[in-house]
Amino acid sequence: MAALVVAVLTVAGPALMVYLDFWFFLLVVNVPGIGFGIATLRKLPDPVEVERYIRYTWACTFAYAILFVLFTIPVVVLFMMMLLLTS
């Protein structure tokens, strides 16, 4: 359950970026992690399947966090460059 909650909470990053008018951050929503988390809840009678889908969910969430940082760094650099050039 925790993996699904964390996967859903990762939507806050792209939501903030959309609020700041960086709509292209919608492309990096953690859809696979959320999907694997929901699949985990559907496989509850089979503990082996649940364990596997929990690992998939956490792997997608960690990969998402790394990709989000990699996408955010160039945006911040460009923003800072624009601030320096307009001053």
PyMOL Python script that loads the backbone (N, CA, C, O; Angstrom):
from pymol import cmd

cmd.read_pdbstr("""\
ATOM      1  N   MET A   1       0.817  -1.190   0.000  1.00  0.00           N
ATOM      2  CA  MET A   1       0.000   0.000   0.000  1.00  0.00           C
ATOM      3  C   MET A   1       0.870   1.266   0.000  1.00  0.00           C
ATOM      4  O   MET A   1       0.536   2.261  -0.644  1.00  0.00           O
ATOM      5  N   ALA A   2       1.987   1.210   0.733  1.00  0.00           N
ATOM      6  CA  ALA A   2       2.863   2.378   0.791  1.00  0.00           C
ATOM      7  C   ALA A   2       3.443   2.702  -0.582  1.00  0.00           C
ATOM      8  O   ALA A   2       3.591   3.872  -0.937  1.00  0.00           O
ATOM      9  N   ALA A   3       3.768   1.676  -1.346  1.00  0.00           N
ATOM     10  CA  ALA A   3       4.330   1.916  -2.679  1.00  0.00           C
ATOM     11  C   ALA A   3       3.328   2.640  -3.567  1.00  0.00           C
ATOM     12  O   ALA A   3       3.707   3.535  -4.323  1.00  0.00           O
ATOM     13  N   LEU A   4       2.061   2.265  -3.485  1.00  0.00           N
ATOM     14  CA  LEU A   4       1.032   2.930  -4.284  1.00  0.00           C
ATOM     15  C   LEU A   4       0.845   4.375  -3.825  1.00  0.00           C
ATOM     16  O   LEU A   4       0.695   5.269  -4.658  1.00  0.00           O
ATOM     17  N   VAL A   5       0.852   4.612  -2.536  1.00  0.00           N
ATOM     18  CA  VAL A   5       0.683   5.973  -2.013  1.00  0.00           C
ATOM     19  C   VAL A   5       1.832   6.863  -2.483  1.00  0.00           C
ATOM     20  O   VAL A   5       1.604   7.990  -2.922  1.00  0.00           O
ATOM     21  N   VAL A   6       3.058   6.366  -2.392  1.00  0.00           N
ATOM     22  CA  VAL A   6       4.216   7.152  -2.827  1.00  0.00           C
ATOM     23  C   VAL A   6       4.155   7.384  -4.332  1.00  0.00           C
ATOM     24  O   VAL A   6       4.479   8.474  -4.802  1.00  0.00           O
ATOM     25  N   ALA A   7       3.745   6.376  -5.090  1.00  0.00           N
ATOM     26  CA  ALA A   7       3.634   6.535  -6.546  1.00  0.00           C
ATOM     27  C   ALA A   7       2.598   7.605  -6.901  1.00  0.00           C
ATOM     28  O   ALA A   7       2.809   8.392  -7.824  1.00  0.00           O
ATOM     29  N   VAL A   8       1.494   7.631  -6.178  1.00  0.00           N
ATOM     30  CA  VAL A   8       0.470   8.643  -6.445  1.00  0.00           C
ATOM     31  C   VAL A   8       0.971  10.026  -6.013  1.00  0.00           C
ATOM     32  O   VAL A   8       0.672  11.024  -6.669  1.00  0.00           O
ATOM     33  N   LEU A   9       1.723  10.092  -4.926  1.00  0.00           N
ATOM     34  CA  LEU A   9       2.240  11.374  -4.460  1.00  0.00           C
ATOM     35  C   LEU A   9       3.255  11.980  -5.434  1.00  0.00           C
ATOM     36  O   LEU A   9       3.500  13.186  -5.400  1.00  0.00           O
ATOM     37  N   THR A  10       3.839  11.160  -6.292  1.00  0.00           N
ATOM     38  CA  THR A  10       4.795  11.698  -7.261  1.00  0.00           C
ATOM     39  C   THR A  10       4.111  12.565  -8.313  1.00  0.00           C
ATOM     40  O   THR A  10       4.790  13.243  -9.084  1.00  0.00           O
ATOM     41  N   VAL A  11       2.804  12.555  -8.357  1.00  0.00           N
ATOM     42  CA  VAL A  11       2.078  13.408  -9.296  1.00  0.00           C
ATOM     43  C   VAL A  11       2.169  14.872  -8.854  1.00  0.00           C
ATOM     44  O   VAL A  11       1.910  15.769  -9.656  1.00  0.00           O
ATOM     45  N   ALA A  12       2.530  15.126  -7.601  1.00  0.00           N
ATOM     46  CA  ALA A  12       2.629  16.495  -7.100  1.00  0.00           C
ATOM     47  C   ALA A  12       3.696  17.298  -7.842  1.00  0.00           C
ATOM     48  O   ALA A  12       3.509  18.491  -8.082  1.00  0.00           O
ATOM     49  N   GLY A  13       4.801  16.668  -8.206  1.00  0.00           N
ATOM     50  CA  GLY A  13       5.861  17.371  -8.940  1.00  0.00           C
ATOM     51  C   GLY A  13       5.389  17.899 -10.287  1.00  0.00           C
ATOM     52  O   GLY A  13       5.512  19.096 -10.544  1.00  0.00           O
ATOM     53  N   PRO A  14       4.849  17.039 -11.159  1.00  0.00           N
ATOM     54  CA  PRO A  14       4.342  17.554 -12.432  1.00  0.00           C
ATOM     55  C   PRO A  14       3.174  18.523 -12.258  1.00  0.00           C
ATOM     56  O   PRO A  14       3.015  19.448 -13.055  1.00  0.00           O
ATOM     57  N   ALA A  15       2.355  18.320 -11.221  1.00  0.00           N
ATOM     58  CA  ALA A  15       1.245  19.249 -10.989  1.00  0.00           C
ATOM     59  C   ALA A  15       1.771  20.641 -10.664  1.00  0.00           C
ATOM     60  O   ALA A  15       1.227  21.637 -11.140  1.00  0.00           O
ATOM     61  N   LEU A  16       2.817  20.714  -9.864  1.00  0.00           N
ATOM     62  CA  LEU A  16       3.433  22.006  -9.556  1.00  0.00           C
ATOM     63  C   LEU A  16       4.019  22.638 -10.806  1.00  0.00           C
ATOM     64  O   LEU A  16       3.879  23.842 -11.016  1.00  0.00           O
ATOM     65  N   MET A  17       4.669  21.842 -11.631  1.00  0.00           N
ATOM     66  CA  MET A  17       5.262  22.379 -12.850  1.00  0.00           C
ATOM     67  C   MET A  17       4.187  22.854 -13.837  1.00  0.00           C
ATOM     68  O   MET A  17       4.385  23.856 -14.525  1.00  0.00           O
ATOM     69  N   VAL A  18       3.070  22.157 -13.910  1.00  0.00           N
ATOM     70  CA  VAL A  18       1.977  22.605 -14.777  1.00  0.00           C
ATOM     71  C   VAL A  18       1.426  23.922 -14.244  1.00  0.00           C
ATOM     72  O   VAL A  18       1.081  24.814 -15.019  1.00  0.00           O
ATOM     73  N   TYR A  19       1.343  24.042 -12.926  1.00  0.00           N
ATOM     74  CA  TYR A  19       0.894  25.294 -12.310  1.00  0.00           C
ATOM     75  C   TYR A  19       1.840  26.440 -12.669  1.00  0.00           C
ATOM     76  O   TYR A  19       1.405  27.583 -12.808  1.00  0.00           O
ATOM     77  N   LEU A  20       3.122  26.140 -12.819  1.00  0.00           N
ATOM     78  CA  LEU A  20       4.119  27.145 -13.200  1.00  0.00           C
ATOM     79  C   LEU A  20       4.238  27.304 -14.717  1.00  0.00           C
ATOM     80  O   LEU A  20       5.178  27.932 -15.205  1.00  0.00           O
ATOM     81  N   ASP A  21       3.289  26.736 -15.461  1.00  0.00           N
ATOM     82  CA  ASP A  21       3.198  26.818 -16.925  1.00  0.00           C
ATOM     83  C   ASP A  21       4.272  26.030 -17.665  1.00  0.00           C
ATOM     84  O   ASP A  21       4.627  26.378 -18.791  1.00  0.00           O
ATOM     85  N   PHE A  22       4.782  24.996 -17.060  1.00  0.00           N
ATOM     86  CA  PHE A  22       5.666  24.061 -17.756  1.00  0.00           C
ATOM     87  C   PHE A  22       4.856  22.800 -18.054  1.00  0.00           C
ATOM     88  O   PHE A  22       5.048  21.764 -17.418  1.00  0.00           O
ATOM     89  N   TRP A  23       3.947  22.900 -19.029  1.00  0.00           N
ATOM     90  CA  TRP A  23       2.990  21.833 -19.309  1.00  0.00           C
ATOM     91  C   TRP A  23       3.654  20.551 -19.768  1.00  0.00           C
ATOM     92  O   TRP A  23       3.082  19.474 -19.601  1.00  0.00           O
ATOM     93  N   PHE A  24       4.867  20.636 -20.352  1.00  0.00           N
ATOM     94  CA  PHE A  24       5.521  19.438 -20.870  1.00  0.00           C
ATOM     95  C   PHE A  24       5.936  18.478 -19.759  1.00  0.00           C
ATOM     96  O   PHE A  24       6.304  17.339 -20.047  1.00  0.00           O
ATOM     97  N   PHE A  25       5.887  18.908 -18.490  1.00  0.00           N
ATOM     98  CA  PHE A  25       6.187  17.999 -17.383  1.00  0.00           C
ATOM     99  C   PHE A  25       5.079  16.960 -17.188  1.00  0.00           C
ATOM    100  O   PHE A  25       5.263  16.000 -16.440  1.00  0.00           O
ATOM    101  N   LEU A  26       3.943  17.140 -17.845  1.00  0.00           N
ATOM    102  CA  LEU A  26       2.907  16.106 -17.799  1.00  0.00           C
ATOM    103  C   LEU A  26       3.382  14.823 -18.463  1.00  0.00           C
ATOM    104  O   LEU A  26       2.837  13.750 -18.201  1.00  0.00           O
ATOM    105  N   LEU A  27       4.389  14.924 -19.317  1.00  0.00           N
ATOM    106  CA  LEU A  27       4.915  13.745 -19.990  1.00  0.00           C
ATOM    107  C   LEU A  27       5.679  12.832 -19.048  1.00  0.00           C
ATOM    108  O   LEU A  27       5.913  11.670 -19.383  1.00  0.00           O
ATOM    109  N   VAL A  28       6.074  13.321 -17.881  1.00  0.00           N
ATOM    110  CA  VAL A  28       6.867  12.518 -16.958  1.00  0.00           C
ATOM    111  C   VAL A  28       6.072  12.091 -15.724  1.00  0.00           C
ATOM    112  O   VAL A  28       6.646  11.897 -14.652  1.00  0.00           O
ATOM    113  N   VAL A  29       4.761  11.947 -15.871  1.00  0.00           N
ATOM    114  CA  VAL A  29       3.946  11.451 -14.759  1.00  0.00           C
ATOM    115  C   VAL A  29       4.249   9.965 -14.570  1.00  0.00           C
ATOM    116  O   VAL A  29       4.449   9.236 -15.542  1.00  0.00           O
ATOM    117  N   ASN A  30       4.281   9.531 -13.333  1.00  0.00           N
ATOM    118  CA  ASN A  30       4.651   8.153 -12.978  1.00  0.00           C
ATOM    119  C   ASN A  30       3.495   7.179 -13.243  1.00  0.00           C
ATOM    120  O   ASN A  30       3.002   6.532 -12.319  1.00  0.00           O
ATOM    121  N   VAL A  31       3.077   7.080 -14.474  1.00  0.00           N
ATOM    122  CA  VAL A  31       1.958   6.199 -14.836  1.00  0.00           C
ATOM    123  C   VAL A  31       2.290   4.716 -14.610  1.00  0.00           C
ATOM    124  O   VAL A  31       1.448   3.993 -14.077  1.00  0.00           O
ATOM    125  N   PRO A  32       3.482   4.235 -14.995  1.00  0.00           N
ATOM    126  CA  PRO A  32       3.769   2.815 -14.745  1.00  0.00           C
ATOM    127  C   PRO A  32       3.767   2.467 -13.258  1.00  0.00           C
ATOM    128  O   PRO A  32       3.265   1.411 -12.874  1.00  0.00           O
ATOM    129  N   GLY A  33       4.318   3.335 -12.424  1.00  0.00           N
ATOM    130  CA  GLY A  33       4.339   3.069 -10.984  1.00  0.00           C
ATOM    131  C   GLY A  33       2.941   3.002 -10.394  1.00  0.00           C
ATOM    132  O   GLY A  33       2.649   2.131  -9.574  1.00  0.00           O
ATOM    133  N   ILE A  34       2.082   3.916 -10.808  1.00  0.00           N
ATOM    134  CA  ILE A  34       0.701   3.908 -10.324  1.00  0.00           C
ATOM    135  C   ILE A  34      -0.021   2.666 -10.835  1.00  0.00           C
ATOM    136  O   ILE A  34      -0.792   2.044 -10.104  1.00  0.00           O
ATOM    137  N   GLY A  35       0.232   2.309 -12.087  1.00  0.00           N
ATOM    138  CA  GLY A  35      -0.400   1.104 -12.653  1.00  0.00           C
ATOM    139  C   GLY A  35       0.026  -0.160 -11.932  1.00  0.00           C
ATOM    140  O   GLY A  35      -0.807  -1.019 -11.640  1.00  0.00           O
ATOM    141  N   PHE A  36       1.326  -0.285 -11.638  1.00  0.00           N
ATOM    142  CA  PHE A  36       1.795  -1.466 -10.900  1.00  0.00           C
ATOM    143  C   PHE A  36       1.248  -1.482  -9.477  1.00  0.00           C
ATOM    144  O   PHE A  36       0.976  -2.553  -8.934  1.00  0.00           O
ATOM    145  N   GLY A  37       1.084  -0.307  -8.865  1.00  0.00           N
ATOM    146  CA  GLY A  37       0.500  -0.250  -7.527  1.00  0.00           C
ATOM    147  C   GLY A  37      -0.946  -0.718  -7.518  1.00  0.00           C
ATOM    148  O   GLY A  37      -1.367  -1.426  -6.602  1.00  0.00           O
ATOM    149  N   ILE A  38      -1.697  -0.331  -8.519  1.00  0.00           N
ATOM    150  CA  ILE A  38      -3.089  -0.787  -8.623  1.00  0.00           C
ATOM    151  C   ILE A  38      -3.127  -2.282  -8.916  1.00  0.00           C
ATOM    152  O   ILE A  38      -3.970  -2.997  -8.373  1.00  0.00           O
ATOM    153  N   ALA A  39      -2.223  -2.762  -9.769  1.00  0.00           N
ATOM    154  CA  ALA A  39      -2.153  -4.196 -10.061  1.00  0.00           C
ATOM    155  C   ALA A  39      -1.814  -4.990  -8.805  1.00  0.00           C
ATOM    156  O   ALA A  39      -2.289  -6.113  -8.632  1.00  0.00           O
ATOM    157  N   THR A  40      -0.995  -4.413  -7.929  1.00  0.00           N
ATOM    158  CA  THR A  40      -0.671  -5.079  -6.666  1.00  0.00           C
ATOM    159  C   THR A  40      -1.914  -5.309  -5.838  1.00  0.00           C
ATOM    160  O   THR A  40      -2.095  -6.387  -5.272  1.00  0.00           O
ATOM    161  N   LEU A  41      -2.769  -4.311  -5.761  1.00  0.00           N
ATOM    162  CA  LEU A  41      -4.001  -4.450  -4.984  1.00  0.00           C
ATOM    163  C   LEU A  41      -4.941  -5.483  -5.602  1.00  0.00           C
ATOM    164  O   LEU A  41      -5.730  -6.104  -4.890  1.00  0.00           O
ATOM    165  N   ARG A  42      -4.866  -5.666  -6.892  1.00  0.00           N
ATOM    166  CA  ARG A  42      -5.736  -6.643  -7.550  1.00  0.00           C
ATOM    167  C   ARG A  42      -5.219  -8.070  -7.389  1.00  0.00           C
ATOM    168  O   ARG A  42      -5.983  -9.018  -7.573  1.00  0.00           O
ATOM    169  N   LYS A  43      -3.939  -8.246  -7.050  1.00  0.00           N
ATOM    170  CA  LYS A  43      -3.327  -9.568  -6.930  1.00  0.00           C
ATOM    171  C   LYS A  43      -3.210 -10.027  -5.469  1.00  0.00           C
ATOM    172  O   LYS A  43      -2.410 -10.918  -5.185  1.00  0.00           O
ATOM    173  N   LEU A  44      -3.958  -9.465  -4.560  1.00  0.00           N
ATOM    174  CA  LEU A  44      -3.788  -9.732  -3.129  1.00  0.00           C
ATOM    175  C   LEU A  44      -3.828 -11.208  -2.729  1.00  0.00           C
ATOM    176  O   LEU A  44      -3.082 -11.576  -1.821  1.00  0.00           O
ATOM    177  N   PRO A  45      -4.626 -12.070  -3.324  1.00  0.00           N
ATOM    178  CA  PRO A  45      -4.605 -13.465  -2.869  1.00  0.00           C
ATOM    179  C   PRO A  45      -3.294 -14.207  -3.162  1.00  0.00           C
ATOM    180  O   PRO A  45      -3.010 -15.219  -2.520  1.00  0.00           O
ATOM    181  N   ASP A  46      -2.512 -13.734  -4.095  1.00  0.00           N
ATOM    182  CA  ASP A  46      -1.270 -14.418  -4.479  1.00  0.00           C
ATOM    183  C   ASP A  46      -0.065 -13.633  -3.948  1.00  0.00           C
ATOM    184  O   ASP A  46       0.306 -12.619  -4.538  1.00  0.00           O
ATOM    185  N   PRO A  47       0.556 -14.080  -2.844  1.00  0.00           N
ATOM    186  CA  PRO A  47       1.646 -13.302  -2.229  1.00  0.00           C
ATOM    187  C   PRO A  47       2.878 -13.139  -3.118  1.00  0.00           C
ATOM    188  O   PRO A  47       3.568 -12.124  -3.026  1.00  0.00           O
ATOM    189  N   VAL A  48       3.166 -14.121  -3.976  1.00  0.00           N
ATOM    190  CA  VAL A  48       4.328 -14.007  -4.861  1.00  0.00           C
ATOM    191  C   VAL A  48       4.117 -12.882  -5.879  1.00  0.00           C
ATOM    192  O   VAL A  48       5.021 -12.085  -6.131  1.00  0.00           O
ATOM    193  N   GLU A  49       2.936 -12.829  -6.449  1.00  0.00           N
ATOM    194  CA  GLU A  49       2.604 -11.765  -7.403  1.00  0.00           C
ATOM    195  C   GLU A  49       2.610 -10.401  -6.722  1.00  0.00           C
ATOM    196  O   GLU A  49       3.088  -9.422  -7.296  1.00  0.00           O
ATOM    197  N   VAL A  50       2.091 -10.332  -5.525  1.00  0.00           N
ATOM    198  CA  VAL A  50       2.057  -9.061  -4.790  1.00  0.00           C
ATOM    199  C   VAL A  50       3.476  -8.558  -4.558  1.00  0.00           C
ATOM    200  O   VAL A  50       3.764  -7.382  -4.778  1.00  0.00           O
ATOM    201  N   GLU A  51       4.357  -9.440  -4.116  1.00  0.00           N
ATOM    202  CA  GLU A  51       5.736  -9.054  -3.854  1.00  0.00           C
ATOM    203  C   GLU A  51       6.422  -8.556  -5.123  1.00  0.00           C
ATOM    204  O   GLU A  51       7.165  -7.575  -5.084  1.00  0.00           O
ATOM    205  N   ARG A  52       6.180  -9.219  -6.234  1.00  0.00           N
ATOM    206  CA  ARG A  52       6.791  -8.808  -7.500  1.00  0.00           C
ATOM    207  C   ARG A  52       6.281  -7.439  -7.943  1.00  0.00           C
ATOM    208  O   ARG A  52       7.067  -6.588  -8.359  1.00  0.00           O
ATOM    209  N   TYR A  53       4.963  -7.224  -7.855  1.00  0.00           N
ATOM    210  CA  TYR A  53       4.413  -5.941  -8.274  1.00  0.00           C
ATOM    211  C   TYR A  53       4.812  -4.800  -7.332  1.00  0.00           C
ATOM    212  O   TYR A  53       4.933  -3.655  -7.767  1.00  0.00           O
ATOM    213  N   ILE A  54       5.013  -5.101  -6.059  1.00  0.00           N
ATOM    214  CA  ILE A  54       5.516  -4.073  -5.139  1.00  0.00           C
ATOM    215  C   ILE A  54       6.927  -3.654  -5.557  1.00  0.00           C
ATOM    216  O   ILE A  54       7.251  -2.467  -5.558  1.00  0.00           O
ATOM    217  N   ARG A  55       7.760  -4.629  -5.909  1.00  0.00           N
ATOM    218  CA  ARG A  55       9.108  -4.284  -6.389  1.00  0.00           C
ATOM    219  C   ARG A  55       9.054  -3.456  -7.660  1.00  0.00           C
ATOM    220  O   ARG A  55       9.817  -2.502  -7.806  1.00  0.00           O
ATOM    221  N   TYR A  56       8.166  -3.803  -8.582  1.00  0.00           N
ATOM    222  CA  TYR A  56       8.014  -3.030  -9.810  1.00  0.00           C
ATOM    223  C   TYR A  56       7.565  -1.596  -9.499  1.00  0.00           C
ATOM    224  O   TYR A  56       8.056  -0.638 -10.096  1.00  0.00           O
ATOM    225  N   THR A  57       6.635  -1.466  -8.564  1.00  0.00           N
ATOM    226  CA  THR A  57       6.136  -0.136  -8.206  1.00  0.00           C
ATOM    227  C   THR A  57       7.248   0.728  -7.641  1.00  0.00           C
ATOM    228  O   THR A  57       7.400   1.883  -8.039  1.00  0.00           O
ATOM    229  N   TRP A  58       8.039   0.170  -6.701  1.00  0.00           N
ATOM    230  CA  TRP A  58       9.138   0.949  -6.127  1.00  0.00           C
ATOM    231  C   TRP A  58      10.200   1.275  -7.169  1.00  0.00           C
ATOM    232  O   TRP A  58      10.750   2.376  -7.166  1.00  0.00           O
ATOM    233  N   ALA A  59      10.493   0.332  -8.059  1.00  0.00           N
ATOM    234  CA  ALA A  59      11.481   0.588  -9.106  1.00  0.00           C
ATOM    235  C   ALA A  59      11.020   1.725 -10.016  1.00  0.00           C
ATOM    236  O   ALA A  59      11.811   2.600 -10.366  1.00  0.00           O
ATOM    237  N   CYS A  60       9.762   1.715 -10.394  1.00  0.00           N
ATOM    238  CA  CYS A  60       9.235   2.792 -11.242  1.00  0.00           C
ATOM    239  C   CYS A  60       9.255   4.128 -10.503  1.00  0.00           C
ATOM    240  O   CYS A  60       9.545   5.163 -11.104  1.00  0.00           O
ATOM    241  N   THR A  61       8.952   4.114  -9.215  1.00  0.00           N
ATOM    242  CA  THR A  61       8.934   5.351  -8.444  1.00  0.00           C
ATOM    243  C   THR A  61      10.338   5.939  -8.312  1.00  0.00           C
ATOM    244  O   THR A  61      10.515   7.149  -8.451  1.00  0.00           O
ATOM    245  N   PHE A  62      11.330   5.104  -8.049  1.00  0.00           N
ATOM    246  CA  PHE A  62      12.698   5.605  -7.949  1.00  0.00           C
ATOM    247  C   PHE A  62      13.208   6.096  -9.302  1.00  0.00           C
ATOM    248  O   PHE A  62      13.867   7.132  -9.380  1.00  0.00           O
ATOM    249  N   ALA A  63      12.904   5.357 -10.360  1.00  0.00           N
ATOM    250  CA  ALA A  63      13.306   5.790 -11.700  1.00  0.00           C
ATOM    251  C   ALA A  63      12.628   7.105 -12.055  1.00  0.00           C
ATOM    252  O   ALA A  63      13.242   7.978 -12.667  1.00  0.00           O
ATOM    253  N   TYR A  64      11.362   7.250 -11.672  1.00  0.00           N
ATOM    254  CA  TYR A  64      10.638   8.493 -11.914  1.00  0.00           C
ATOM    255  C   TYR A  64      11.313   9.657 -11.190  1.00  0.00           C
ATOM    256  O   TYR A  64      11.496  10.726 -11.773  1.00  0.00           O
ATOM    257  N   ALA A  65      11.682   9.457  -9.933  1.00  0.00           N
ATOM    258  CA  ALA A  65      12.311  10.534  -9.162  1.00  0.00           C
ATOM    259  C   ALA A  65      13.612  10.981  -9.817  1.00  0.00           C
ATOM    260  O   ALA A  65      13.894  12.177  -9.881  1.00  0.00           O
ATOM    261  N   ILE A  66      14.397  10.042 -10.296  1.00  0.00           N
ATOM    262  CA  ILE A  66      15.653  10.382 -10.966  1.00  0.00           C
ATOM    263  C   ILE A  66      15.385  11.136 -12.267  1.00  0.00           C
ATOM    264  O   ILE A  66      16.051  12.132 -12.551  1.00  0.00           O
ATOM    265  N   LEU A  67      14.427  10.677 -13.052  1.00  0.00           N
ATOM    266  CA  LEU A  67      14.103  11.354 -14.302  1.00  0.00           C
ATOM    267  C   LEU A  67      13.537  12.747 -14.062  1.00  0.00           C
ATOM    268  O   LEU A  67      13.831  13.674 -14.817  1.00  0.00           O
ATOM    269  N   PHE A  68      12.731  12.902 -13.025  1.00  0.00           N
ATOM    270  CA  PHE A  68      12.159  14.213 -12.727  1.00  0.00           C
ATOM    271  C   PHE A  68      13.259  15.216 -12.391  1.00  0.00           C
ATOM    272  O   PHE A  68      13.209  16.369 -12.820  1.00  0.00           O
ATOM    273  N   VAL A  69      14.242  14.776 -11.629  1.00  0.00           N
ATOM    274  CA  VAL A  69      15.367  15.657 -11.305  1.00  0.00           C
ATOM    275  C   VAL A  69      16.147  15.993 -12.571  1.00  0.00           C
ATOM    276  O   VAL A  69      16.549  17.139 -12.768  1.00  0.00           O
ATOM    277  N   LEU A  70      16.361  15.000 -13.428  1.00  0.00           N
ATOM    278  CA  LEU A  70      17.094  15.251 -14.666  1.00  0.00           C
ATOM    279  C   LEU A  70      16.346  16.201 -15.600  1.00  0.00           C
ATOM    280  O   LEU A  70      16.978  16.954 -16.341  1.00  0.00           O
ATOM    281  N   PHE A  71      15.015  16.178 -15.580  1.00  0.00           N
ATOM    282  CA  PHE A  71      14.232  17.113 -16.380  1.00  0.00           C
ATOM    283  C   PHE A  71      14.185  18.493 -15.742  1.00  0.00           C
ATOM    284  O   PHE A  71      14.121  19.498 -16.450  1.00  0.00           O
ATOM    285  N   THR A  72      14.216  18.556 -14.426  1.00  0.00           N
ATOM    286  CA  THR A  72      14.076  19.829 -13.725  1.00  0.00           C
ATOM    287  C   THR A  72      15.353  20.662 -13.781  1.00  0.00           C
ATOM    288  O   THR A  72      15.278  21.888 -13.864  1.00  0.00           O
ATOM    289  N   ILE A  73      16.508  20.033 -13.737  1.00  0.00           N
ATOM    290  CA  ILE A  73      17.774  20.775 -13.724  1.00  0.00           C
ATOM    291  C   ILE A  73      17.921  21.676 -14.957  1.00  0.00           C
ATOM    292  O   ILE A  73      18.250  22.849 -14.785  1.00  0.00           O
ATOM    293  N   PRO A  74      17.697  21.202 -16.188  1.00  0.00           N
ATOM    294  CA  PRO A  74      17.818  22.113 -17.336  1.00  0.00           C
ATOM    295  C   PRO A  74      16.795  23.252 -17.307  1.00  0.00           C
ATOM    296  O   PRO A  74      17.095  24.367 -17.736  1.00  0.00           O
ATOM    297  N   VAL A  75      15.599  22.977 -16.808  1.00  0.00           N
ATOM    298  CA  VAL A  75      14.584  24.032 -16.733  1.00  0.00           C
ATOM    299  C   VAL A  75      15.033  25.115 -15.754  1.00  0.00           C
ATOM    300  O   VAL A  75      14.880  26.304 -16.032  1.00  0.00           O
ATOM    301  N   VAL A  76      15.577  24.716 -14.631  1.00  0.00           N
ATOM    302  CA  VAL A  76      16.062  25.692 -13.651  1.00  0.00           C
ATOM    303  C   VAL A  76      17.232  26.482 -14.219  1.00  0.00           C
ATOM    304  O   VAL A  76      17.311  27.695 -14.021  1.00  0.00           O
ATOM    305  N   VAL A  77      18.139  25.817 -14.919  1.00  0.00           N
ATOM    306  CA  VAL A  77      19.283  26.512 -15.520  1.00  0.00           C
ATOM    307  C   VAL A  77      18.801  27.517 -16.559  1.00  0.00           C
ATOM    308  O   VAL A  77      19.276  28.652 -16.585  1.00  0.00           O
ATOM    309  N   LEU A  78      17.870  27.120 -17.409  1.00  0.00           N
ATOM    310  CA  LEU A  78      17.335  28.051 -18.406  1.00  0.00           C
ATOM    311  C   LEU A  78      16.627  29.232 -17.747  1.00  0.00           C
ATOM    312  O   LEU A  78      16.754  30.368 -18.203  1.00  0.00           O
ATOM    313  N   PHE A  79      15.898  28.969 -16.697  1.00  0.00           N
ATOM    314  CA  PHE A  79      15.206  30.032 -15.977  1.00  0.00           C
ATOM    315  C   PHE A  79      16.208  31.023 -15.388  1.00  0.00           C
ATOM    316  O   PHE A  79      16.012  32.236 -15.474  1.00  0.00           O
ATOM    317  N   MET A  80      17.274  30.508 -14.793  1.00  0.00           N
ATOM    318  CA  MET A  80      18.292  31.378 -14.217  1.00  0.00           C
ATOM    319  C   MET A  80      19.011  32.182 -15.315  1.00  0.00           C
ATOM    320  O   MET A  80      19.328  33.354 -15.116  1.00  0.00           O
ATOM    321  N   MET A  81      19.262  31.561 -16.456  1.00  0.00           N
ATOM    322  CA  MET A  81      19.886  32.274 -17.567  1.00  0.00           C
ATOM    323  C   MET A  81      18.977  33.399 -18.067  1.00  0.00           C
ATOM    324  O   MET A  81      19.451  34.492 -18.376  1.00  0.00           O
ATOM    325  N   MET A  82      17.691  33.132 -18.144  1.00  0.00           N
ATOM    326  CA  MET A  82      16.758  34.168 -18.577  1.00  0.00           C
ATOM    327  C   MET A  82      16.727  35.317 -17.573  1.00  0.00           C
ATOM    328  O   MET A  82      16.654  36.482 -17.965  1.00  0.00           O
ATOM    329  N   LEU A  83      16.781  35.002 -16.306  1.00  0.00           N
ATOM    330  CA  LEU A  83      16.805  36.061 -15.294  1.00  0.00           C
ATOM    331  C   LEU A  83      18.063  36.915 -15.412  1.00  0.00           C
ATOM    332  O   LEU A  83      18.004  38.137 -15.270  1.00  0.00           O
ATOM    333  N   LEU A  84      19.187  36.281 -15.667  1.00  0.00           N
ATOM    334  CA  LEU A  84      20.431  37.022 -15.793  1.00  0.00           C
ATOM    335  C   LEU A  84      20.457  37.887 -17.045  1.00  0.00           C
ATOM    336  O   LEU A  84      20.992  38.996 -17.028  1.00  0.00           O
ATOM    337  N   LEU A  85      19.880  37.383 -18.130  1.00  0.00           N
ATOM    338  CA  LEU A  85      19.906  38.131 -19.384  1.00  0.00           C
ATOM    339  C   LEU A  85      18.911  39.304 -19.400  1.00  0.00           C
ATOM    340  O   LEU A  85      19.137  40.301 -20.087  1.00  0.00           O
ATOM    341  N   THR A  86      17.840  39.183 -18.661  1.00  0.00           N
ATOM    342  CA  THR A  86      16.840  40.255 -18.657  1.00  0.00           C
ATOM    343  C   THR A  86      17.173  41.333 -17.636  1.00  0.00           C
ATOM    344  O   THR A  86      16.555  42.397 -17.661  1.00  0.00           O
ATOM    345  N   SER A  87      18.114  41.100 -16.752  1.00  0.00           N
ATOM    346  CA  SER A  87      18.460  42.109 -15.735  1.00  0.00           C
ATOM    347  C   SER A  87      19.355  43.165 -16.282  1.00  0.00           C
ATOM    348  O   SER A  87      19.739  44.085 -15.560  1.00  0.00           O
TER     349      SER A  87
END
""", "prot")
cmd.dss("prot")
cmd.show_as("cartoon", "prot")
cmd.util.cbc("prot")
cmd.orient("prot")
